[in-house]
């Protein structure tokens, strides 16, 4: 079987060297492990289209991804998060290729367009030609199956995987600072800053993009801000920090990815970094409160302060970190993700029965 991955963001310009050594395979969603399941997988970008590099200057994101249909139809399965616009061409040309949508922000798109007569119906019309949808949270799957009956048998929950080799665990000798990281718009750094204001005795570091802090105002002196660092430097932060403070906006917040925080959560867990994390539905599939992470309510500064203080003992931090690492090894590696994706790909080409929930 030949499978094409189409990523929403560029990979070729961002990652240099050998996968899993010079950079993690977390953001490749199991692609490099699919050979073990008799699947020949590769990824392509818009520049791989004839004259793609030239037309890239004139075409927007949606148009570029729609035109990649003409690369996609050479494969048995195409997998990616930006396939919806291609469905216009699928309706016309009816290729044998199967299209599997990775659900990164579909729920947000559907909710934000609810009540917009034309756009809402256009999205549903395009969704009817998607062959399968892979959700990274069980709540995503439940929402789609409940609200859109025609998707009920097309939706699968496949947990995200982390690179458990690249992010090997460090339990002892960590530095005395609390880390908060992530560039998705679903992060709630305003609450993180309020927490830091109430803990002047602690040092905090926030790794994000400038847009994440736009309009927030003054930053207290015990917070160090670092913008858009390379992934190797972020890995170093994962090894050095004593706690990851992963605070997101609520489940109903309509900006950013549906599952904001999943990548940082799993990469932290794999690195032996204990996590205090918001009780977001899409994250509950990955942790157990008090065992592999500590859960807090949205916008609840006092709850967050309490959980951070409960981790003042190093033995407690190490215990949670070890439980989290074990969980990533058993359930949330990129190899485990590849195994479950292989199941889905085989289902859509009618080769076997699927064992994915």
Residue frames as qw, qx, qy, qz and C-alpha x, y, z in Angstrom:
[[0.000, 0.888, 0.460, 0.000, 0.00, 0.00, 0.00],
 [0.410, 0.248, -0.010, 0.878, 1.27, 3.49, -0.84],
 [0.251, -0.831, -0.460, 0.186, 0.37, 6.27, 1.59],
 [0.333, 0.491, 0.002, 0.805, 1.00, 9.99, 1.14],
 [0.337, -0.644, -0.449, 0.520, 1.22, 12.30, 4.16],
 [0.195, 0.641, 0.190, 0.718, 0.30, 15.94, 3.55],
 [0.393, -0.427, -0.487, 0.653, 1.17, 18.16, 6.50],
 [0.051, 0.939, 0.339, 0.017, -0.49, 21.52, 7.06],
 [0.174, -0.923, 0.278, 0.202, 2.86, 23.06, 7.95],
 [0.622, 0.632, -0.461, 0.037, 6.14, 22.63, 6.13],
 [0.887, -0.419, 0.167, 0.103, 8.54, 19.92, 7.32],
 [0.824, 0.339, 0.025, 0.453, 11.37, 19.99, 4.77],
 [0.232, 0.724, -0.163, 0.628, 12.51, 23.49, 5.68],
 [0.540, -0.714, 0.164, -0.415, 11.96, 23.01, 9.41],
 [0.859, -0.380, 0.343, 0.005, 13.68, 19.68, 10.06],
 [0.486, 0.711, -0.507, -0.018, 17.25, 19.00, 8.96],
 [0.119, -0.484, 0.845, -0.193, 19.27, 15.84, 9.46],
 [0.350, -0.028, -0.928, -0.124, 18.16, 12.37, 10.52],
 [0.614, -0.456, -0.205, -0.611, 14.70, 11.75, 11.91],
 [0.867, -0.443, -0.228, -0.034, 14.70, 10.66, 15.56],
 [0.747, -0.132, -0.139, 0.637, 18.31, 11.78, 16.02],
 [0.247, 0.115, 0.032, 0.962, 18.59, 15.39, 14.88],
 [0.409, -0.130, 0.041, -0.902, 14.90, 16.03, 15.42],
 [0.426, 0.059, 0.813, -0.392, 11.95, 14.09, 16.88],
 [0.092, -0.157, -0.817, -0.547, 9.46, 12.13, 14.81],
 [0.135, 0.431, 0.680, -0.577, 6.56, 13.31, 17.00],
 [0.337, 0.589, 0.062, -0.732, 5.38, 15.75, 14.33],
 [0.267, 0.290, -0.747, -0.535, 5.51, 13.10, 11.60],
 [0.750, -0.018, 0.207, -0.628, 2.64, 11.06, 13.12],
 [0.797, -0.113, 0.589, -0.071, 4.19, 7.61, 12.81],
 [0.657, 0.677, -0.205, -0.259, 5.19, 7.95, 9.15],
 [0.244, 0.644, -0.724, 0.024, 8.68, 6.48, 9.65],
 [0.386, -0.208, 0.854, -0.279, 7.32, 3.36, 11.41],
 [0.768, 0.302, 0.146, -0.546, 4.75, 2.30, 8.81],
 [0.471, 0.470, -0.717, -0.209, 7.18, 0.05, 6.91],
 [0.153, -0.175, 0.917, -0.324, 6.79, -2.44, 9.77],
 [0.535, 0.354, 0.615, -0.458, 3.14, -2.79, 8.70],
 [0.481, 0.237, 0.705, 0.465, 3.87, -3.23, 4.97],
 [0.213, 0.916, 0.331, -0.078, 2.99, 0.36, 4.17],
 [0.556, 0.154, 0.158, 0.801, 5.17, 2.50, 1.91],
 [0.091, -0.919, -0.361, 0.130, 4.67, 6.01, 3.28],
 [0.473, 0.084, 0.054, 0.876, 6.19, 9.34, 2.30],
 [0.026, 0.811, 0.390, -0.436, 5.31, 13.01, 2.58],
 [0.418, 0.368, 0.355, 0.751, 5.21, 15.77, 0.00],
 [0.064, -0.627, -0.278, 0.725, 4.75, 19.52, 0.01],
 [0.469, 0.804, 0.239, -0.275, 3.42, 22.06, -2.47],
 [0.017, 0.761, -0.519, -0.389, 6.91, 22.61, -3.91],
 [0.427, -0.124, 0.873, 0.201, 6.80, 19.01, -5.17],
 [0.570, 0.661, 0.464, -0.152, 4.06, 19.91, -7.66],
 [0.550, 0.323, 0.341, 0.691, 5.26, 20.96, -11.12],
 [0.112, 0.537, 0.084, 0.832, 5.94, 24.71, -10.85],
 [0.528, -0.675, -0.511, 0.063, 4.74, 24.53, -7.25],
 [0.511, -0.351, -0.168, 0.767, 7.55, 26.75, -6.03],
 [0.098, 0.183, 0.287, 0.935, 6.52, 29.45, -8.51],
 [0.362, -0.543, -0.515, -0.556, 2.76, 29.35, -7.83],
 [0.533, -0.447, -0.579, 0.425, 3.35, 29.30, -4.08],
 [0.213, -0.084, -0.105, 0.968, 3.98, 33.04, -4.30],
 [0.279, -0.135, -0.293, -0.905, 0.49, 33.70, -5.64],
 [0.622, -0.332, -0.614, -0.355, -1.75, 31.10, -3.99],
 [0.456, -0.551, 0.376, -0.589, -3.10, 31.04, -0.47],
 [0.279, -0.280, 0.884, -0.248, -3.00, 28.10, 1.93],
 [0.691, 0.258, 0.546, -0.397, -6.40, 26.63, 0.95],
 [0.678, 0.648, -0.173, -0.300, -5.76, 26.87, -2.79],
 [0.165, 0.599, -0.783, -0.008, -2.34, 25.23, -2.46],
 [0.365, -0.135, 0.883, -0.262, -3.68, 22.28, -0.53],
 [0.738, 0.426, 0.306, -0.425, -6.62, 21.85, -2.87],
 [0.576, 0.675, -0.399, -0.233, -4.26, 21.59, -5.86],
 [0.126, -0.477, 0.866, -0.079, -2.23, 18.89, -4.15],
 [0.826, 0.185, 0.386, -0.366, -5.09, 16.58, -5.06],
 [0.748, 0.606, -0.230, -0.145, -3.24, 16.05, -8.34],
 [0.164, 0.520, -0.811, 0.211, -0.29, 14.57, -6.43],
 [0.514, -0.197, 0.658, -0.514, -2.53, 12.69, -4.03],
 [0.860, 0.231, 0.088, -0.447, -4.42, 10.61, -6.57],
 [0.562, 0.492, -0.664, -0.021, -1.29, 8.57, -7.35],
 [0.011, -0.288, 0.846, -0.449, -1.52, 6.92, -3.91],
 [0.372, -0.346, -0.856, -0.098, -3.78, 4.35, -2.28],
 [0.389, -0.772, -0.469, 0.180, -4.33, 6.55, 0.78],
 [0.244, 0.541, -0.125, 0.795, -3.73, 10.22, 1.49],
 [0.546, -0.603, -0.506, 0.286, -3.47, 11.32, 5.12],
 [0.304, 0.179, -0.117, 0.928, -3.42, 14.89, 6.40],
 [0.060, -0.531, -0.585, 0.610, -5.20, 17.67, 8.25],
 [0.197, 0.545, -0.056, -0.813, -5.93, 19.92, 5.23],
 [0.210, 0.080, 0.885, 0.408, -7.69, 17.59, 2.82],
 [0.315, 0.581, 0.624, -0.416, -11.16, 19.12, 2.90],
 [0.294, 0.697, -0.144, -0.638, -10.64, 21.53, -0.01],
 [0.026, -0.281, 0.864, 0.417, -9.47, 18.61, -2.19],
 [0.380, 0.303, 0.849, -0.204, -12.92, 17.06, -1.97],
 [0.461, 0.668, 0.027, -0.584, -14.14, 19.43, -4.69],
 [0.313, 0.530, -0.696, -0.370, -11.79, 17.70, -7.12],
 [0.192, -0.054, 0.974, -0.104, -12.64, 14.28, -5.72],
 [0.516, 0.475, 0.524, -0.483, -16.30, 14.88, -6.55],
 [0.503, 0.687, -0.236, -0.468, -15.31, 15.64, -10.15],
 [0.359, 0.550, -0.736, -0.165, -12.61, 13.06, -10.87],
 [0.917, -0.216, 0.095, -0.323, -13.66, 10.18, -8.54],
 [0.342, 0.559, -0.750, 0.089, -10.20, 8.67, -8.00],
 [0.827, -0.192, -0.528, 0.004, -9.62, 5.30, -6.32],
 [0.309, 0.284, -0.531, 0.736, -7.47, 7.07, -3.73],
 [0.496, -0.673, -0.548, 0.024, -8.86, 7.11, -0.19],
 [0.109, 0.613, -0.193, 0.759, -8.67, 10.33, 1.81],
 [0.626, -0.489, -0.546, 0.268, -8.13, 10.12, 5.59],
 [0.023, -0.816, 0.033, -0.577, -8.49, 13.42, 7.42],
 [0.507, -0.118, -0.577, 0.629, -6.38, 14.05, 10.51],
 [0.256, -0.839, -0.403, -0.260, -8.66, 15.97, 12.84],
 [0.441, 0.029, -0.314, 0.840, -6.55, 18.83, 14.17],
 [0.080, 0.183, 0.243, -0.949, -9.12, 21.65, 14.13],
 [0.177, -0.302, -0.757, -0.551, -12.26, 20.24, 12.49],
 [0.264, -0.626, -0.701, 0.217, -14.45, 20.59, 15.60],
 [0.168, -0.526, -0.135, 0.823, -13.45, 24.24, 16.00],
 [0.039, 0.057, -0.527, -0.847, -14.17, 24.91, 12.32],
 [0.229, -0.440, -0.814, -0.301, -17.59, 23.26, 12.56],
 [0.273, -0.656, -0.567, 0.417, -18.56, 25.09, 15.75],
 [0.156, -0.449, 0.022, 0.879, -17.33, 28.48, 14.58],
 [0.149, 0.031, -0.558, -0.816, -19.35, 28.18, 11.35],
 [0.004, -0.443, -0.887, 0.127, -22.53, 26.94, 12.98],
 [0.141, 0.768, 0.442, -0.441, -25.43, 29.07, 11.78],
 [0.077, 0.581, -0.398, -0.706, -23.56, 30.40, 8.75],
 [0.814, 0.348, 0.292, -0.363, -25.91, 28.96, 6.16],
 [0.698, 0.645, -0.292, -0.106, -23.62, 28.74, 3.12],
 [0.179, 0.626, -0.735, 0.191, -20.32, 27.86, 4.76],
 [0.562, -0.232, 0.696, -0.383, -21.80, 25.35, 7.18],
 [0.871, 0.324, 0.269, -0.254, -23.47, 23.44, 4.35],
 [0.556, 0.706, -0.437, -0.019, -20.37, 23.64, 2.18],
 [0.127, -0.535, 0.798, -0.246, -18.25, 22.04, 4.91],
 [0.710, 0.004, 0.621, -0.332, -20.79, 19.23, 5.40],
 [0.798, 0.558, -0.024, -0.225, -20.97, 18.68, 1.62],
 [0.381, 0.680, -0.620, 0.086, -17.20, 18.31, 1.42],
 [0.383, -0.410, 0.756, -0.338, -17.05, 16.07, 4.51],
 [0.884, 0.158, 0.262, -0.352, -19.31, 13.50, 2.83],
 [0.802, 0.531, -0.274, 0.015, -16.46, 12.58, 0.47],
 [0.086, -0.644, 0.712, -0.264, -13.87, 12.06, 3.21],
 [0.738, 0.040, -0.658, -0.146, -13.26, 8.31, 3.56],
 [0.706, -0.426, -0.490, 0.283, -12.19, 8.37, 7.22],
 [0.085, -0.852, 0.178, -0.485, -11.41, 10.83, 10.01],
 [0.696, -0.075, -0.539, 0.468, -8.67, 10.19, 12.56],
 [0.337, -0.861, -0.031, -0.379, -9.30, 11.96, 15.87],
 [0.439, 0.357, -0.613, 0.551, -6.56, 12.52, 18.43],
 [0.218, -0.117, 0.615, -0.749, -9.10, 12.74, 21.26],
 [0.013, 0.333, 0.943, 0.021, -12.07, 10.52, 22.04],
 [0.155, 0.621, 0.425, -0.640, -14.19, 13.65, 22.63],
 [0.206, 0.427, -0.438, -0.764, -13.62, 14.65, 19.00],
 [0.135, -0.041, -0.938, -0.318, -14.83, 11.26, 17.81],
 [0.027, 0.480, 0.810, -0.337, -17.90, 11.35, 20.04],
 [0.178, 0.577, 0.116, -0.789, -18.84, 14.85, 18.86],
 [0.246, 0.319, -0.607, -0.685, -18.63, 13.97, 15.17],
 [0.131, -0.155, -0.970, -0.137, -20.47, 10.66, 15.53],
 [0.042, 0.526, 0.697, -0.487, -23.23, 12.35, 17.55],
 [0.181, 0.639, 0.085, -0.743, -23.71, 15.50, 15.46],
 [0.435, 0.520, -0.474, -0.562, -23.13, 14.12, 11.97],
 [0.862, -0.006, 0.445, -0.245, -24.75, 10.74, 11.42],
 [0.815, 0.567, -0.118, -0.029, -23.15, 10.25, 8.00],
 [0.246, 0.706, -0.614, 0.255, -19.71, 10.23, 9.70],
 [0.768, -0.476, 0.286, -0.320, -20.54, 7.67, 12.38],
 [0.967, -0.029, 0.218, 0.131, -18.74, 4.72, 10.76],
 [0.633, 0.654, -0.100, 0.403, -15.91, 6.84, 9.38],
 [0.142, -0.849, 0.308, -0.404, -14.49, 8.22, 12.62],
 [0.870, -0.082, -0.397, 0.280, -11.59, 6.61, 14.53],
 [0.386, -0.894, 0.215, -0.079, -9.74, 7.56, 17.71],
 [0.847, 0.223, -0.227, 0.426, -5.98, 7.17, 17.30],
 [0.490, -0.820, -0.032, 0.294, -3.89, 8.56, 20.19],
 [0.312, 0.890, -0.313, 0.111, -1.08, 10.91, 19.30],
 [0.924, -0.135, -0.110, 0.339, 2.43, 9.50, 19.67],
 [0.137, -0.943, 0.298, 0.057, 5.67, 11.00, 20.97],
 [0.684, 0.508, -0.488, 0.192, 9.26, 10.15, 20.08],
 [0.783, -0.616, 0.052, -0.064, 10.24, 8.15, 23.17],
 [0.841, 0.043, 0.000, 0.539, 13.83, 7.78, 21.91],
 [0.292, 0.584, -0.002, 0.758, 14.53, 11.45, 21.17],
 [0.375, -0.652, 0.156, -0.641, 12.78, 12.55, 24.38],
 [0.676, -0.088, -0.690, 0.244, 14.50, 10.20, 26.82],
 [0.501, -0.804, -0.273, -0.165, 13.71, 10.77, 30.51],
 [0.344, 0.347, -0.485, 0.725, 15.73, 12.79, 33.02],
 [0.563, -0.645, -0.506, -0.103, 14.56, 12.50, 36.63],
 [0.607, -0.632, -0.154, 0.456, 17.36, 13.95, 38.78],
 [0.480, -0.224, 0.168, 0.831, 19.50, 17.09, 38.66],
 [0.189, 0.725, 0.500, 0.434, 16.84, 19.38, 37.22],
 [0.206, 0.199, -0.148, 0.947, 17.02, 23.14, 37.59],
 [0.031, -0.473, -0.667, 0.574, 14.77, 25.28, 39.76],
 [0.248, 0.222, -0.136, -0.933, 12.30, 26.73, 37.24],
 [0.529, 0.418, 0.687, -0.269, 8.76, 26.04, 36.04],
 [0.098, -0.124, 0.627, 0.763, 8.33, 25.80, 32.27],
 [0.532, 0.564, 0.490, -0.398, 5.27, 26.69, 30.19],
 [0.158, -0.304, 0.655, 0.673, 5.52, 26.00, 26.45],
 [0.391, 0.466, 0.783, 0.132, 3.49, 25.96, 23.26],
 [0.048, -0.166, 0.259, 0.950, 2.57, 28.23, 20.36],
 [0.062, -0.475, -0.802, -0.355, -1.00, 27.16, 19.67],
 [0.181, -0.408, -0.040, -0.894, -3.63, 29.87, 20.14],
 [0.699, -0.478, -0.459, -0.269, -5.46, 27.63, 22.61],
 [0.571, -0.074, -0.527, 0.625, -2.85, 28.30, 25.32],
 [0.313, -0.887, -0.268, -0.209, -3.85, 30.46, 28.27],
 [0.589, 0.179, -0.325, 0.718, -0.71, 32.37, 29.18],
 [0.234, -0.635, 0.047, -0.735, -2.67, 35.08, 30.98],
 [0.832, -0.507, -0.079, -0.210, -3.49, 32.58, 33.71],
 [0.848, 0.043, -0.228, 0.477, 0.14, 31.37, 33.78],
 [0.260, 0.481, -0.189, 0.816, 1.27, 34.95, 34.39],
 [0.536, -0.624, 0.005, -0.568, -1.28, 35.41, 37.18],
 [0.934, -0.291, -0.179, 0.108, 0.11, 32.27, 38.82],
 [0.668, 0.233, -0.213, 0.674, 3.67, 33.59, 38.54],
 [0.090, -0.648, 0.090, -0.751, 2.60, 36.89, 40.14],
 [0.735, -0.562, 0.035, -0.379, 1.38, 34.96, 43.17],
 [0.940, -0.227, 0.044, 0.252, 4.61, 32.92, 43.38],
 [0.204, 0.935, -0.280, 0.074, 7.41, 35.52, 43.36],
 [0.537, -0.591, 0.602, 0.032, 9.71, 32.97, 45.03],
 [0.785, 0.154, 0.573, 0.177, 9.56, 30.73, 41.91],
 [0.002, 0.483, -0.491, -0.725, 11.22, 31.23, 38.53],
 [0.701, 0.478, 0.493, -0.189, 9.11, 30.70, 35.40],
 [0.113, -0.327, 0.597, 0.724, 10.05, 30.38, 31.73],
 [0.643, 0.544, 0.400, -0.361, 7.50, 30.73, 28.92],
 [0.244, -0.206, 0.708, 0.630, 8.42, 29.42, 25.47],
 [0.437, 0.649, 0.587, -0.208, 5.90, 30.63, 22.88],
 [0.388, 0.432, 0.377, 0.722, 5.38, 32.98, 19.92],
 [0.059, 0.006, -0.160, 0.985, 4.88, 36.73, 20.21],
 [0.426, -0.310, -0.421, -0.738, 1.22, 36.46, 19.26],
 [0.580, -0.362, -0.724, 0.093, 0.57, 34.29, 22.33],
 [0.379, -0.425, -0.438, 0.696, 1.35, 37.21, 24.64],
 [0.059, 0.351, 0.294, 0.887, -0.24, 39.97, 22.57],
 [0.399, -0.583, -0.233, -0.669, -2.35, 42.28, 24.72],
 [0.717, -0.387, -0.544, 0.200, -1.42, 40.63, 28.01],
 [0.232, -0.938, 0.057, -0.250, 0.49, 43.63, 29.41],
 [0.091, -0.765, 0.593, -0.234, 3.27, 43.68, 31.99],
 [0.868, 0.045, -0.489, 0.075, 5.29, 40.54, 32.62],
 [0.624, -0.768, 0.137, -0.048, 6.44, 40.03, 36.23],
 [0.106, 0.797, -0.595, -0.001, 10.22, 39.90, 36.82],
 [0.532, -0.310, 0.783, -0.087, 10.23, 36.21, 37.79],
 [0.806, 0.427, 0.404, -0.063, 9.16, 35.20, 34.23],
 [0.205, -0.457, 0.591, 0.633, 11.64, 34.74, 31.42],
 [0.713, 0.565, 0.222, -0.352, 10.10, 34.90, 27.94],
 [0.312, -0.328, 0.737, 0.502, 11.68, 32.94, 25.07],
 [0.641, 0.527, 0.067, -0.554, 10.23, 33.20, 21.56],
 [0.837, 0.505, -0.093, -0.191, 10.21, 30.48, 18.89],
 [0.284, -0.644, 0.701, 0.114, 13.28, 28.49, 19.88],
 [0.525, 0.316, -0.733, -0.294, 14.50, 25.53, 17.77],
 [0.882, -0.264, -0.235, -0.310, 13.20, 22.13, 18.78],
 [0.733, 0.121, -0.514, 0.429, 16.62, 21.01, 20.06],
 [0.059, 0.320, -0.405, 0.854, 16.67, 23.91, 22.52],
 [0.672, -0.333, -0.028, -0.661, 13.13, 23.11, 23.62],
 [0.884, -0.084, -0.459, 0.038, 14.20, 19.52, 24.33],
 [0.430, 0.221, -0.524, 0.701, 16.92, 20.94, 26.58],
 [0.343, -0.345, 0.212, -0.847, 14.25, 22.91, 28.47],
 [0.859, -0.218, -0.283, -0.367, 12.25, 19.70, 28.90],
 [0.787, 0.036, -0.508, 0.349, 15.34, 18.11, 30.49],
 [0.288, 0.245, -0.406, 0.832, 16.08, 21.06, 32.79],
 [0.415, -0.435, -0.004, -0.799, 12.73, 22.31, 34.14],
 [0.091, -0.074, 0.885, -0.451, 11.27, 20.89, 37.35],
 [0.382, 0.481, 0.702, -0.361, 7.58, 21.25, 36.32],
 [0.053, 0.206, 0.583, 0.784, 5.69, 21.77, 33.06],
 [0.241, 0.457, 0.501, -0.695, 2.75, 24.14, 33.53],
 [0.051, 0.148, 0.748, 0.645, 0.47, 23.38, 30.58],
 [0.200, 0.497, 0.541, -0.648, -2.52, 25.70, 30.85],
 [0.101, 0.254, 0.683, 0.677, -5.11, 25.96, 28.06],
 [0.412, -0.043, 0.017, -0.910, -8.35, 27.78, 27.46],
 [0.615, 0.063, 0.618, -0.486, -11.63, 25.98, 28.08],
 [0.463, 0.172, 0.842, 0.216, -13.21, 23.29, 25.91],
 [0.359, 0.779, 0.512, -0.047, -15.51, 25.85, 24.27],
 [0.135, -0.742, 0.233, 0.613, -12.75, 28.27, 23.27],
 [0.753, 0.567, 0.332, 0.032, -12.95, 28.69, 19.48],
 [0.308, 0.869, -0.385, -0.032, -9.36, 29.43, 18.54],
 [0.156, -0.564, 0.810, -0.025, -6.39, 27.16, 18.00],
 [0.383, 0.112, -0.891, -0.216, -6.33, 23.40, 17.63],
 [0.753, -0.395, -0.323, -0.415, -9.09, 21.18, 19.00],
 [0.897, -0.327, -0.225, 0.195, -6.51, 19.36, 21.13],
 [0.163, 0.840, -0.312, 0.413, -4.27, 22.22, 22.16],
 [0.433, -0.680, 0.519, -0.283, -1.46, 20.96, 24.37],
 [0.993, -0.013, 0.087, -0.085, -1.23, 17.32, 23.31],
 [0.746, 0.498, -0.287, 0.337, 2.24, 17.48, 21.74],
 [0.021, 0.649, -0.494, 0.578, 3.84, 19.38, 24.63],
 [0.778, -0.392, 0.273, -0.407, 2.06, 17.11, 27.11],
 [0.997, 0.069, 0.019, 0.036, 3.39, 13.89, 25.57],
 [0.592, 0.574, -0.337, 0.455, 6.88, 15.24, 24.87],
 [0.248, -0.650, 0.448, -0.561, 7.09, 16.40, 28.51],
 [0.896, -0.264, 0.219, -0.282, 5.83, 13.06, 29.81],
 [0.925, 0.294, -0.136, 0.197, 8.38, 11.23, 27.69],
 [0.374, 0.653, -0.370, 0.545, 11.15, 13.54, 28.98],
 [0.567, -0.271, -0.630, 0.456, 10.51, 12.77, 32.65],
 [0.005, 0.170, -0.145, 0.975, 9.05, 16.25, 33.24],
 [0.007, 0.474, 0.824, -0.311, 6.01, 16.22, 35.59],
 [0.030, -0.327, -0.422, -0.845, 3.03, 18.14, 34.19],
 [0.163, 0.470, 0.575, -0.650, 0.34, 20.31, 35.75],
 [0.032, 0.105, 0.678, 0.727, -2.27, 20.45, 32.99],
 [0.466, 0.068, 0.088, -0.878, -5.70, 21.91, 32.33],
 [0.480, 0.160, 0.831, -0.229, -8.66, 19.55, 32.45],
 [0.442, 0.422, -0.343, -0.713, -9.24, 19.76, 28.69],
 [0.898, 0.103, 0.277, -0.327, -11.32, 16.90, 27.31],
 [0.794, 0.541, -0.277, 0.000, -8.87, 16.01, 24.56],
 [0.179, 0.616, -0.684, 0.346, -6.06, 15.67, 27.12],
 [0.681, -0.342, 0.455, -0.461, -7.92, 13.38, 29.51],
 [0.958, 0.227, -0.133, -0.111, -7.27, 10.40, 27.20],
 [0.623, 0.540, -0.442, 0.355, -3.55, 10.68, 27.98],
 [0.133, 0.379, -0.631, 0.664, -3.22, 11.17, 31.75],
 [0.577, -0.540, -0.612, -0.011, -4.58, 10.03, 35.09],
 [0.178, -0.826, 0.127, -0.519, -4.93, 12.75, 37.71],
 [0.598, -0.674, 0.374, -0.217, -2.47, 12.28, 40.55],
 [0.913, -0.086, 0.363, 0.164, -0.70, 9.41, 38.81],
 [0.676, 0.214, 0.340, 0.618, 0.82, 10.58, 35.52],
 [0.144, 0.421, 0.107, 0.889, -0.06, 14.30, 35.78],
 [0.045, -0.439, -0.604, 0.663, -1.92, 16.78, 37.96],
 [0.089, 0.566, 0.610, 0.547, -5.15, 18.21, 36.51],
 [0.059, -0.341, -0.341, 0.874, -6.47, 21.71, 37.17],
 [0.302, 0.741, 0.592, -0.100, -9.66, 23.56, 36.25],
 [0.405, 0.561, 0.267, 0.671, -9.69, 26.31, 33.63],
 [0.016, 0.708, 0.001, 0.706, -8.74, 29.81, 34.78],
 [0.725, -0.661, -0.171, -0.094, -8.50, 28.61, 38.41],
 [0.272, 0.722, -0.482, 0.415, -5.32, 30.25, 39.74],
 [0.527, -0.542, 0.505, -0.417, -5.76, 28.93, 43.29],
 [0.977, 0.033, 0.181, -0.106, -6.12, 25.36, 42.04],
 [0.727, 0.572, -0.252, 0.283, -2.94, 25.70, 39.98],
 [0.053, -0.727, 0.509, -0.459, -1.02, 27.16, 42.92],
 [0.781, -0.358, 0.400, -0.319, -2.12, 24.25, 45.10],
 [0.972, 0.221, 0.063, 0.052, -1.01, 21.64, 42.55],
 [0.487, 0.694, -0.375, 0.375, 2.38, 23.31, 41.99],
 [0.293, -0.650, 0.530, -0.459, 3.01, 23.41, 45.74],
 [0.928, -0.164, 0.260, -0.213, 2.08, 19.73, 46.02],
 [0.886, 0.382, -0.093, 0.246, 5.08, 19.05, 43.75],
 [0.096, -0.903, 0.374, -0.188, 7.57, 20.81, 46.03],
 [0.705, -0.416, 0.574, 0.016, 8.91, 17.40, 47.08],
 [0.233, 0.543, -0.690, -0.419, 11.34, 15.96, 44.51],
 [0.207, -0.027, 0.978, -0.024, 10.30, 12.36, 45.25],
 [0.475, 0.550, 0.549, -0.413, 6.69, 13.22, 44.42],
 [0.388, 0.724, -0.258, -0.508, 7.75, 14.90, 41.18],
 [0.062, 0.414, -0.873, -0.250, 9.92, 11.94, 40.18],
 [0.376, 0.172, 0.887, -0.206, 7.14, 9.46, 40.97],
 [0.528, 0.670, 0.303, -0.425, 4.66, 11.23, 38.67],
 [0.272, 0.714, -0.493, -0.415, 7.34, 11.67, 36.00],
 [0.129, -0.253, 0.950, 0.128, 8.18, 7.97, 35.99],
 [0.473, 0.401, 0.735, -0.273, 4.52, 6.99, 35.74],
 [0.450, 0.763, 0.017, -0.464, 4.11, 9.39, 32.82],
 [0.116, 0.583, -0.726, -0.345, 7.15, 8.04, 31.00],
 [0.302, 0.005, 0.953, -0.023, 5.88, 4.48, 31.40],
 [0.506, 0.586, 0.499, -0.388, 2.54, 5.53, 29.95],
 [0.389, 0.741, -0.304, -0.454, 4.15, 6.99, 26.83],
 [0.035, -0.392, 0.897, 0.199, 6.19, 3.83, 26.33],
 [0.337, 0.184, 0.910, -0.156, 3.15, 1.56, 26.69],
 [0.358, 0.662, 0.642, -0.144, 0.52, 3.56, 24.80],
 [0.220, 0.940, 0.146, -0.216, 1.69, 6.85, 23.29],
 [0.439, -0.404, 0.509, 0.621, 4.83, 6.29, 21.23],
 [0.412, 0.533, -0.321, -0.666, 4.95, 7.19, 17.54],
 [0.135, 0.157, -0.950, -0.235, 5.34, 3.49, 16.81],
 [0.193, 0.368, 0.838, -0.354, 2.05, 2.76, 18.62],
 [0.366, 0.606, 0.112, -0.697, 0.44, 5.54, 16.61],
 [0.270, 0.411, -0.689, -0.533, 1.75, 4.03, 13.37],
 [0.049, 0.074, 0.996, -0.024, 0.29, 0.64, 14.31],
 [0.274, 0.545, 0.643, -0.463, -3.17, 2.11, 14.84],
 [0.327, 0.628, -0.190, -0.680, -2.97, 4.27, 11.71],
 [0.093, 0.234, -0.890, -0.381, -2.01, 1.19, 9.68],
 [0.197, 0.343, 0.891, -0.221, -5.24, -0.39, 10.92],
 [0.325, 0.682, 0.278, -0.593, -7.27, 2.60, 9.72],
 [0.220, 0.551, -0.533, -0.603, -5.52, 2.73, 6.34],
 [0.023, -0.033, 0.980, 0.196, -6.19, -0.97, 5.80],
 [0.282, 0.501, 0.720, -0.388, -9.86, -0.48, 6.62],
 [0.337, 0.692, 0.036, -0.637, -10.36, 2.30, 4.09],
 [0.322, 0.455, -0.678, -0.479, -8.85, 0.19, 1.32],
 [0.886, -0.034, 0.001, -0.463, -10.99, -2.78, 2.48],
 [0.497, 0.421, -0.754, 0.083, -8.09, -5.07, 3.31],
 [0.401, -0.102, -0.832, 0.369, -8.91, -6.01, 6.88],
 [0.415, -0.782, -0.442, -0.143, -11.05, -5.27, 9.91],
 [0.141, 0.662, -0.306, 0.670, -10.00, -2.38, 12.13],
 [0.629, -0.367, -0.600, 0.330, -9.02, -2.84, 15.76],
 [0.159, 0.131, -0.210, 0.956, -9.01, 0.88, 16.49],
 [0.019, 0.543, 0.709, -0.449, -11.75, 2.20, 18.75]]
